[in-house]
Amino acid sequence: MTDRTPLALRRFTLVTVTLPVILVAIAVIVQLVVLPTLPDPVAIHWGASGEPDGYASAWVSIMVTALVGLGIPLLIAVSGRGGLSRGDRGASYRLLGATALGLSTLMSVLGTSTLVMQSGLAAAADAPDIWWALIASVAGGVAAGLVGWFLQPDEPYRATTVAGGDAITLGPTERAVWLQRVQLARSGTIVLGAALLLMVVLTLVSSRLAPDPLAVVVLVSATVLLAILFATTVAFHVRVDDSGLSVISVVGVPRVHIPLAEVAHAEAVEVSPMGEFGGWGLRWAPGGGFGVVLRSGPGIRVTRANGKVFTVTVDDAATGAALLTALRSRPTPTAVRDADG
């Protein structure tokens, strides 16, 4: 029976699920084989000098290899499969797939090599420096990432325009307001929430097992920043009125305002967060400009007078874009009086 699954989806699944599962399984098996020959505890952290300075049970290294080496690729797989299944395409998917395979390889090589090199030692403090293991893991990760990139087909993202609704005509003194609220899609919420949870777990584990003050500060700062970004990009209010287009987070910040005088063109388009912008939230894409991209589907795309582009995903985008166009092009009261006179 012929497999009707698109090639892009099959290859994306290969590099984000199949190959990472195989790599991590091999790494965990090798670590389990050398487990009886390891000191207890083993070195799990090395300082800037390359010497070990943090110790724990070997099971910690095995679990980190499995959780990070497989958990993040699976998270990437979840974030990308939905869009590819709907027909989305773009270099962002290839990059995500390559990143998943590269990271899985890096963690597998690093976790396995740091345990294997301690095999037969009487004490973990005698472990050699980590530089060769680190170089090998980074090189392996980069090589695997390149393989993951070229395994996937080059299918560029193709933007589509939403069929426009009825044109809106406004008199010089008429006023009109269009309001909508857009919320982060469920898939985006799951991915960002899982990423935040993973950061919290890594921070807690690092602070207890290898309490390097600088590393803990960096992890805590990154976790707090991710939590703030998550909270401020969950939902936005979108408004079109005489002042132009306003997109404001439900917590007040961030906010984007495009004055009516700066609007050169407004249209409704179909937006693919992953294919066009590489993800959800406040995004920037080469050629696609800046965007508040919370889900797939219709959005308003505004081209400013200076050529810059802004996109916001929102329901009833055709009406919002039509009103913005009507407000921008309607005659002013002065022009009407001059014409009548």
C-alpha beads as a LAMMPS data file, in Angstrom:
LAMMPS data file: protein, C-alpha beads

341 atoms
340 bonds

1 atom types
1 bond types

-500.0 500.0 xlo xhi
-500.0 500.0 ylo yhi
-500.0 500.0 zlo zhi

Masses

1 110.0

Atoms # bond

1 1 1 0.000 0.000 0.000
2 1 1 1.377 3.415 -0.995
3 1 1 2.300 5.769 1.867
4 1 1 0.430 9.026 1.250
5 1 1 2.195 10.867 4.089
6 1 1 3.985 13.923 2.617
7 1 1 7.749 13.538 2.258
8 1 1 8.403 16.623 4.407
9 1 1 6.393 15.156 7.284
10 1 1 8.040 11.726 6.989
11 1 1 11.539 13.174 7.015
12 1 1 10.711 15.583 9.845
13 1 1 9.487 12.639 11.916
14 1 1 12.672 10.738 11.033
15 1 1 15.012 13.458 12.331
16 1 1 12.957 14.540 15.356
17 1 1 11.659 11.188 16.613
18 1 1 13.074 8.056 14.983
19 1 1 16.785 8.891 14.898
20 1 1 16.840 10.594 18.345
21 1 1 15.117 7.557 19.892
22 1 1 17.744 5.263 18.349
23 1 1 20.667 7.486 19.391
24 1 1 19.486 7.960 22.972
25 1 1 18.669 4.249 23.318
26 1 1 22.212 3.334 22.238
27 1 1 23.704 5.936 24.582
28 1 1 21.662 4.728 27.577
29 1 1 22.537 1.082 26.856
30 1 1 26.265 1.890 26.733
31 1 1 25.999 3.852 29.992
32 1 1 24.185 0.963 31.665
33 1 1 26.888 -1.456 30.485
34 1 1 29.688 0.593 32.096
35 1 1 27.638 1.364 35.212
36 1 1 29.191 -1.437 37.364
37 1 1 32.709 -0.183 36.593
38 1 1 32.092 3.418 37.662
39 1 1 33.009 5.074 40.958
40 1 1 30.159 6.103 43.233
41 1 1 29.480 8.984 42.981
42 1 1 30.643 10.004 39.497
43 1 1 31.677 13.425 38.250
44 1 1 28.774 15.183 36.544
45 1 1 30.098 18.749 36.387
46 1 1 33.415 20.239 35.347
47 1 1 34.642 23.749 36.052
48 1 1 36.194 26.256 33.653
49 1 1 39.586 24.606 34.185
50 1 1 38.213 21.332 32.854
51 1 1 38.524 19.616 36.235
52 1 1 35.548 17.885 37.905
53 1 1 33.841 19.927 40.636
54 1 1 30.364 18.360 40.948
55 1 1 29.395 14.791 41.819
56 1 1 26.260 12.648 41.931
57 1 1 24.984 9.165 41.214
58 1 1 25.662 7.844 37.711
59 1 1 21.899 7.515 37.322
60 1 1 21.673 11.310 37.189
61 1 1 23.818 11.373 34.040
62 1 1 21.763 8.574 32.500
63 1 1 18.482 10.353 33.243
64 1 1 19.741 13.689 31.911
65 1 1 20.869 11.997 28.701
66 1 1 17.434 10.439 28.266
67 1 1 15.313 13.398 29.345
68 1 1 17.152 16.168 27.507
69 1 1 18.445 14.100 24.583
70 1 1 14.976 12.776 23.838
71 1 1 12.621 15.205 25.595
72 1 1 13.553 18.322 23.613
73 1 1 13.503 16.571 20.197
74 1 1 10.066 15.144 21.002
75 1 1 8.924 18.617 22.040
76 1 1 10.157 19.946 18.699
77 1 1 8.344 17.104 16.926
78 1 1 5.072 18.013 18.629
79 1 1 5.476 21.683 17.719
80 1 1 6.118 20.991 14.043
81 1 1 4.040 17.977 13.016
82 1 1 0.691 19.787 13.184
83 1 1 1.729 22.496 10.747
84 1 1 3.376 20.074 8.330
85 1 1 0.258 17.894 8.411
86 1 1 -1.831 20.935 7.406
87 1 1 0.465 21.644 4.465
88 1 1 2.712 24.302 6.003
89 1 1 6.248 24.369 4.678
90 1 1 9.369 26.464 5.100
91 1 1 13.004 26.504 6.165
92 1 1 11.956 26.843 9.814
93 1 1 10.781 23.229 9.830
94 1 1 14.094 22.035 8.397
95 1 1 15.965 24.047 11.014
96 1 1 13.832 22.617 13.816
97 1 1 14.419 19.075 12.584
98 1 1 18.158 19.645 12.254
99 1 1 18.271 21.163 15.743
100 1 1 16.435 18.181 17.236
101 1 1 18.824 15.641 15.734
102 1 1 21.899 17.740 16.543
103 1 1 20.887 18.232 20.171
104 1 1 20.043 14.561 20.626
105 1 1 23.463 13.606 19.251
106 1 1 25.277 16.147 21.405
107 1 1 23.608 14.944 24.612
108 1 1 24.091 11.267 23.729
109 1 1 27.801 11.676 22.987
110 1 1 28.464 13.983 25.939
111 1 1 26.595 11.892 28.518
112 1 1 28.129 8.627 27.334
113 1 1 31.707 9.867 26.954
114 1 1 31.803 11.520 30.383
115 1 1 30.749 8.237 32.011
116 1 1 32.911 5.946 29.895
117 1 1 36.043 7.959 30.653
118 1 1 35.446 7.362 34.380
119 1 1 35.229 3.587 33.975
120 1 1 37.656 1.788 36.287
121 1 1 38.504 4.861 38.392
122 1 1 38.704 4.496 42.144
123 1 1 37.330 7.999 42.724
124 1 1 35.478 10.473 40.518
125 1 1 37.933 13.209 41.514
126 1 1 40.507 11.409 39.347
127 1 1 38.368 11.880 36.221
128 1 1 40.223 13.467 33.283
129 1 1 39.294 16.913 32.013
130 1 1 36.180 17.221 29.869
131 1 1 37.551 19.118 26.883
132 1 1 37.925 16.197 24.482
133 1 1 34.479 14.869 25.368
134 1 1 33.015 18.341 24.925
135 1 1 34.716 18.877 21.569
136 1 1 33.595 15.449 20.335
137 1 1 29.989 16.028 21.412
138 1 1 29.778 19.478 19.811
139 1 1 31.366 18.208 16.595
140 1 1 28.982 15.253 16.552
141 1 1 26.006 17.516 17.198
142 1 1 26.944 19.893 14.368
143 1 1 27.534 17.005 11.948
144 1 1 24.218 15.369 12.887
145 1 1 22.440 18.724 12.524
146 1 1 23.778 19.074 8.972
147 1 1 22.648 15.543 8.185
148 1 1 19.215 16.363 9.614
149 1 1 19.008 19.495 7.459
150 1 1 19.860 17.721 4.190
151 1 1 17.656 14.712 4.954
152 1 1 14.616 16.995 4.762
153 1 1 13.305 18.309 1.438
154 1 1 13.696 21.971 0.551
155 1 1 10.086 23.128 0.350
156 1 1 9.853 26.925 0.802
157 1 1 7.009 28.663 2.574
158 1 1 4.445 30.174 0.216
159 1 1 2.247 32.930 1.580
160 1 1 -1.432 32.975 0.635
161 1 1 -3.901 35.845 0.753
162 1 1 -7.284 35.477 2.400
163 1 1 -10.230 36.206 0.147
164 1 1 -11.247 39.745 0.940
165 1 1 -14.661 40.635 2.257
166 1 1 -16.842 43.521 1.167
167 1 1 -15.078 46.847 0.898
168 1 1 -15.909 49.353 3.616
169 1 1 -16.761 52.936 2.717
170 1 1 -16.676 55.675 5.330
171 1 1 -17.774 59.259 5.157
172 1 1 -15.341 61.981 6.200
173 1 1 -16.965 62.352 9.635
174 1 1 -18.001 58.754 10.264
175 1 1 -16.254 56.830 13.005
176 1 1 -15.771 53.067 13.221
177 1 1 -13.965 50.722 15.590
178 1 1 -13.082 47.047 15.127
179 1 1 -12.084 44.982 18.165
180 1 1 -10.831 41.409 18.528
181 1 1 -8.973 39.291 21.063
182 1 1 -6.499 36.599 20.015
183 1 1 -5.117 33.879 22.275
184 1 1 -2.103 31.620 21.941
185 1 1 -2.993 28.359 20.195
186 1 1 -3.162 25.184 22.270
187 1 1 -0.130 23.702 20.526
188 1 1 1.889 26.837 21.250
189 1 1 0.769 26.830 24.877
190 1 1 1.824 23.195 25.271
191 1 1 5.231 23.743 23.695
192 1 1 6.042 26.944 25.596
193 1 1 4.661 25.525 28.844
194 1 1 6.733 22.370 28.455
195 1 1 9.834 24.452 27.699
196 1 1 9.229 26.495 30.847
197 1 1 8.748 23.339 32.927
198 1 1 11.956 21.875 31.523
199 1 1 13.854 25.038 32.444
200 1 1 12.494 24.885 35.998
201 1 1 13.541 21.232 36.350
202 1 1 17.025 21.903 34.962
203 1 1 17.433 24.869 37.298
204 1 1 16.408 22.861 40.361
205 1 1 18.603 19.892 39.455
206 1 1 21.628 22.078 38.696
207 1 1 21.272 24.088 41.901
208 1 1 21.209 20.939 44.033
209 1 1 23.720 18.690 42.292
210 1 1 26.294 21.148 41.008
211 1 1 25.802 24.442 42.838
212 1 1 27.967 26.642 40.620
213 1 1 26.725 30.148 41.576
214 1 1 27.218 31.599 38.093
215 1 1 25.445 28.685 36.380
216 1 1 22.547 28.872 38.851
217 1 1 22.175 32.635 38.307
218 1 1 22.150 32.151 34.516
219 1 1 19.560 29.357 34.703
220 1 1 17.332 31.223 37.150
221 1 1 17.507 34.371 35.005
222 1 1 16.662 32.403 31.861
223 1 1 13.742 30.699 33.613
224 1 1 12.333 33.981 34.909
225 1 1 12.715 35.589 31.483
226 1 1 10.924 32.666 29.826
227 1 1 8.120 32.866 32.393
228 1 1 7.692 36.610 31.748
229 1 1 7.648 36.087 27.987
230 1 1 5.080 33.322 28.374
231 1 1 2.811 35.429 30.604
232 1 1 2.972 38.512 28.388
233 1 1 2.323 36.742 25.079
234 1 1 -0.585 34.459 25.998
235 1 1 -3.241 36.825 24.604
236 1 1 -3.527 40.203 22.858
237 1 1 -6.251 42.763 22.193
238 1 1 -6.356 43.970 18.576
239 1 1 -8.016 47.282 17.691
240 1 1 -8.512 49.245 14.481
241 1 1 -9.794 52.818 14.777
242 1 1 -9.051 56.379 13.696
243 1 1 -5.625 56.204 15.315
244 1 1 -4.524 53.137 13.318
245 1 1 -3.783 49.543 14.358
246 1 1 -3.111 48.710 18.015
247 1 1 -2.012 45.291 19.308
248 1 1 -1.694 45.181 23.098
249 1 1 -0.956 42.280 25.437
250 1 1 -3.682 41.516 27.974
251 1 1 -1.184 42.456 30.712
252 1 1 -0.473 45.831 29.058
253 1 1 2.981 45.101 27.649
254 1 1 4.250 44.540 25.063
255 1 1 2.218 46.739 22.754
256 1 1 2.486 47.665 19.083
257 1 1 0.815 50.698 17.523
258 1 1 0.940 51.638 13.854
259 1 1 -0.429 55.156 13.285
260 1 1 -2.935 55.478 10.457
261 1 1 -0.634 57.872 8.599
262 1 1 2.070 55.164 8.432
263 1 1 -0.201 52.537 6.868
264 1 1 0.657 52.148 3.183
265 1 1 -1.209 48.885 2.616
266 1 1 -3.320 46.487 4.711
267 1 1 -4.463 43.017 3.707
268 1 1 -5.764 39.785 5.204
269 1 1 -3.422 36.793 4.801
270 1 1 -3.108 33.191 5.926
271 1 1 -0.313 32.920 8.493
272 1 1 1.784 29.860 9.325
273 1 1 3.626 30.494 12.624
274 1 1 6.184 27.716 12.127
275 1 1 6.573 27.909 8.362
276 1 1 6.808 31.684 8.129
277 1 1 8.045 32.867 11.526
278 1 1 9.606 29.777 13.106
279 1 1 7.265 29.663 16.096
280 1 1 4.654 31.449 18.182
281 1 1 4.720 34.740 20.055
282 1 1 6.558 37.941 19.194
283 1 1 8.451 36.917 16.098
284 1 1 10.637 38.301 13.362
285 1 1 11.244 36.596 10.030
286 1 1 13.486 37.632 7.112
287 1 1 11.180 38.973 4.449
288 1 1 8.148 38.594 6.731
289 1 1 8.967 41.420 9.102
290 1 1 7.810 41.557 12.720
291 1 1 4.688 39.833 13.961
292 1 1 2.471 38.945 16.900
293 1 1 1.853 35.367 15.815
294 1 1 -0.213 33.300 18.233
295 1 1 -1.792 30.691 15.950
296 1 1 -2.225 29.474 12.400
297 1 1 -4.913 31.021 10.238
298 1 1 -6.013 34.494 9.168
299 1 1 -4.108 37.596 10.093
300 1 1 -3.767 41.267 9.234
301 1 1 -0.577 42.231 7.424
302 1 1 0.324 45.903 7.295
303 1 1 3.007 47.393 5.096
304 1 1 4.191 50.714 6.479
305 1 1 5.148 53.730 4.432
306 1 1 8.819 52.986 5.164
307 1 1 8.455 49.461 3.738
308 1 1 8.478 47.600 7.065
309 1 1 5.919 44.823 7.502
310 1 1 3.879 43.875 10.581
311 1 1 1.583 40.848 10.958
312 1 1 -0.896 39.894 13.657
313 1 1 -2.940 36.689 13.636
314 1 1 -6.571 37.369 14.497
315 1 1 -10.124 36.248 13.662
316 1 1 -12.115 38.225 11.083
317 1 1 -8.873 39.608 9.677
318 1 1 -10.554 40.555 6.389
319 1 1 -12.871 43.006 8.168
320 1 1 -10.053 44.505 10.198
321 1 1 -7.876 44.985 7.121
322 1 1 -10.810 46.434 5.136
323 1 1 -11.589 48.952 7.883
324 1 1 -7.941 49.957 8.155
325 1 1 -7.886 50.536 4.392
326 1 1 -11.144 52.513 4.536
327 1 1 -9.909 54.717 7.375
328 1 1 -6.641 55.356 5.563
329 1 1 -8.240 56.244 2.208
330 1 1 -11.384 58.135 3.213
331 1 1 -11.574 61.788 2.274
332 1 1 -10.943 64.369 4.962
333 1 1 -13.634 66.914 5.877
334 1 1 -11.459 69.661 4.376
335 1 1 -11.177 67.834 1.067
336 1 1 -14.959 67.340 0.958
337 1 1 -15.616 71.041 1.629
338 1 1 -13.152 72.049 -1.094
339 1 1 -14.858 69.671 -3.562
340 1 1 -18.322 71.022 -2.705
341 1 1 -17.144 74.578 -2.930

Bonds

1 1 1 2
2 1 2 3
3 1 3 4
4 1 4 5
5 1 5 6
6 1 6 7
7 1 7 8
8 1 8 9
9 1 9 10
10 1 10 11
11 1 11 12
12 1 12 13
13 1 13 14
14 1 14 15
15 1 15 16
16 1 16 17
17 1 17 18
18 1 18 19
19 1 19 20
20 1 20 21
21 1 21 22
22 1 22 23
23 1 23 24
24 1 24 25
25 1 25 26
26 1 26 27
27 1 27 28
28 1 28 29
29 1 29 30
30 1 30 31
31 1 31 32
32 1 32 33
33 1 33 34
34 1 34 35
35 1 35 36
36 1 36 37
37 1 37 38
38 1 38 39
39 1 39 40
40 1 40 41
41 1 41 42
42 1 42 43
43 1 43 44
44 1 44 45
45 1 45 46
46 1 46 47
47 1 47 48
48 1 48 49
49 1 49 50
50 1 50 51
51 1 51 52
52 1 52 53
53 1 53 54
54 1 54 55
55 1 55 56
56 1 56 57
57 1 57 58
58 1 58 59
59 1 59 60
60 1 60 61
61 1 61 62
62 1 62 63
63 1 63 64
64 1 64 65
65 1 65 66
66 1 66 67
67 1 67 68
68 1 68 69
69 1 69 70
70 1 70 71
71 1 71 72
72 1 72 73
73 1 73 74
74 1 74 75
75 1 75 76
76 1 76 77
77 1 77 78
78 1 78 79
79 1 79 80
80 1 80 81
81 1 81 82
82 1 82 83
83 1 83 84
84 1 84 85
85 1 85 86
86 1 86 87
87 1 87 88
88 1 88 89
89 1 89 90
90 1 90 91
91 1 91 92
92 1 92 93
93 1 93 94
94 1 94 95
95 1 95 96
96 1 96 97
97 1 97 98
98 1 98 99
99 1 99 100
100 1 100 101
101 1 101 102
102 1 102 103
103 1 103 104
104 1 104 105
105 1 105 106
106 1 106 107
107 1 107 108
108 1 108 109
109 1 109 110
110 1 110 111
111 1 111 112
112 1 112 113
113 1 113 114
114 1 114 115
115 1 115 116
116 1 116 117
117 1 117 118
118 1 118 119
119 1 119 120
120 1 120 121
121 1 121 122
122 1 122 123
123 1 123 124
124 1 124 125
125 1 125 126
126 1 126 127
127 1 127 128
128 1 128 129
129 1 129 130
130 1 130 131
131 1 131 132
132 1 132 133
133 1 133 134
134 1 134 135
135 1 135 136
136 1 136 137
137 1 137 138
138 1 138 139
139 1 139 140
140 1 140 141
141 1 141 142
142 1 142 143
143 1 143 144
144 1 144 145
145 1 145 146
146 1 146 147
147 1 147 148
148 1 148 149
149 1 149 150
150 1 150 151
151 1 151 152
152 1 152 153
153 1 153 154
154 1 154 155
155 1 155 156
156 1 156 157
157 1 157 158
158 1 158 159
159 1 159 160
160 1 160 161
161 1 161 162
162 1 162 163
163 1 163 164
164 1 164 165
165 1 165 166
166 1 166 167
167 1 167 168
168 1 168 169
169 1 169 170
170 1 170 171
171 1 171 172
172 1 172 173
173 1 173 174
174 1 174 175
175 1 175 176
176 1 176 177
177 1 177 178
178 1 178 179
179 1 179 180
180 1 180 181
181 1 181 182
182 1 182 183
183 1 183 184
184 1 184 185
185 1 185 186
186 1 186 187
187 1 187 188
188 1 188 189
189 1 189 190
190 1 190 191
191 1 191 192
192 1 192 193
193 1 193 194
194 1 194 195
195 1 195 196
196 1 196 197
197 1 197 198
198 1 198 199
199 1 199 200
200 1 200 201
201 1 201 202
202 1 202 203
203 1 203 204
204 1 204 205
205 1 205 206
206 1 206 207
207 1 207 208
208 1 208 209
209 1 209 210
210 1 210 211
211 1 211 212
212 1 212 213
213 1 213 214
214 1 214 215
215 1 215 216
216 1 216 217
217 1 217 218
218 1 218 219
219 1 219 220
220 1 220 221
221 1 221 222
222 1 222 223
223 1 223 224
224 1 224 225
225 1 225 226
226 1 226 227
227 1 227 228
228 1 228 229
229 1 229 230
230 1 230 231
231 1 231 232
232 1 232 233
233 1 233 234
234 1 234 235
235 1 235 236
236 1 236 237
237 1 237 238
238 1 238 239
239 1 239 240
240 1 240 241
241 1 241 242
242 1 242 243
243 1 243 244
244 1 244 245
245 1 245 246
246 1 246 247
247 1 247 248
248 1 248 249
249 1 249 250
250 1 250 251
251 1 251 252
252 1 252 253
253 1 253 254
254 1 254 255
255 1 255 256
256 1 256 257
257 1 257 258
258 1 258 259
259 1 259 260
260 1 260 261
261 1 261 262
262 1 262 263
263 1 263 264
264 1 264 265
265 1 265 266
266 1 266 267
267 1 267 268
268 1 268 269
269 1 269 270
270 1 270 271
271 1 271 272
272 1 272 273
273 1 273 274
274 1 274 275
275 1 275 276
276 1 276 277
277 1 277 278
278 1 278 279
279 1 279 280
280 1 280 281
281 1 281 282
282 1 282 283
283 1 283 284
284 1 284 285
285 1 285 286
286 1 286 287
287 1 287 288
288 1 288 289
289 1 289 290
290 1 290 291
291 1 291 292
292 1 292 293
293 1 293 294
294 1 294 295
295 1 295 296
296 1 296 297
297 1 297 298
298 1 298 299
299 1 299 300
300 1 300 301
301 1 301 302
302 1 302 303
303 1 303 304
304 1 304 305
305 1 305 306
306 1 306 307
307 1 307 308
308 1 308 309
309 1 309 310
310 1 310 311
311 1 311 312
312 1 312 313
313 1 313 314
314 1 314 315
315 1 315 316
316 1 316 317
317 1 317 318
318 1 318 319
319 1 319 320
320 1 320 321
321 1 321 322
322 1 322 323
323 1 323 324
324 1 324 325
325 1 325 326
326 1 326 327
327 1 327 328
328 1 328 329
329 1 329 330
330 1 330 331
331 1 331 332
332 1 332 333
333 1 333 334
334 1 334 335
335 1 335 336
336 1 336 337
337 1 337 338
338 1 338 339
339 1 339 340
340 1 340 341
